Amino acid sequence: MLKPNFLIIGAAKSGTTSLAHYLGQHEDIFMSSIKETRFFALEGKSKEFQGPKDCITYAESINDWDSYLKLFANSGKFIARGEASPIYLCHPDAPSKIKHYLDSIPMIIILRNPIERAFSSYLHLRRDNRETYNGFRQALNAENERIDRNYSYIWRYTELGFYAKQLKRYFDYFPRHCFKIFLYEDFQSYPQKVIASCCDFIGVESVFKPQQKEKLNISYIPRSRYLQKLANRSNFVGKIGSKLIPHRIKQKIKAINQHKPTIDLESKAYLQEIFKKDILDLQNMLNRDLSHWLE
């Protein structure tokens, strides 16, 4: 029975999509064809979340063990087998589920300034035409109501950012040597170094340079919904139209159409106050200076 022997467990909007893509290019690493299976958060549970387009986002998610194992059925020739589901870091059930099914396997984590991460999630949902509030503070104020209405985890802008609290849950189940923890700024500044470190951690050759042509899963607000559809939809003017638009042209359209606003000062101050204690706890936990996260 082939099971994953490493996981990328978070955090959301912190580069996990890119990291999984890069590691998947290694000849000795098998990555699940479903990037976010979410199995250890959803096992035995309904996938029927109520947020806008949640049903689409969670359509491929796995909530039974047999289906999960099928994802790795053809991975026998690979040294490392893994998947990347950022929901695992924040979900309270995930640590015990991982321990039960996989025991103490290596887990990779990238942590991003929780204030930036929350705003990036907001832009992500605005990009996908799911977030209905034009103001970030309005969206923050709606979080508890949305939790009560069973929106999926990506809508939990603040809850997903309490990393110290989340790591403590994992440390109750696993020894600390099971974790390789990076900061998002490490990955942004030294991607090759982080990739090599991950390879060492999961036991494959680290002299490996993946193709890093473009950033993946970027958060932004589209200047034009029409241009966004032109760049994204494979059925634009049918299949023929899609073939007539080269990938590089689509990427240029995306770049031109990306508006990346900055967080407003009121929301930033509000989140700094909310996250301050957890950031200081995390700083001690990781033995790294995180004071710049509060500036």
Buried (B, 14 or more C-beta within 10 A) or exposed (E): EBBBBBBBBBBBBBBBBBBBBBBBBBEBBBBBEBBBBBBBBBBEEEBEBEBBEBEEBBEEBBBEEEEBBEBBEEBEEBBBBBBBBBBBBBBEBBBEBBBEBBEEBBBBBBBBBBBBBBBBBBBBBBBBEBBEBEEBBEBBEBBEEBEEEEBBBBBBBBBBBBBBBBBBBBBEBBEEEBBBBBBBBBBBEEBEEBBBBBBEBBBBEBEBEBEBEEEBBBBBBBEEEEBBEBBBEEEBEEEEEEEEBEEEEBEEBBEEBBEEEEBEEEBBEBBBEBBEEBBBBBBEBBEEEBEEBBE
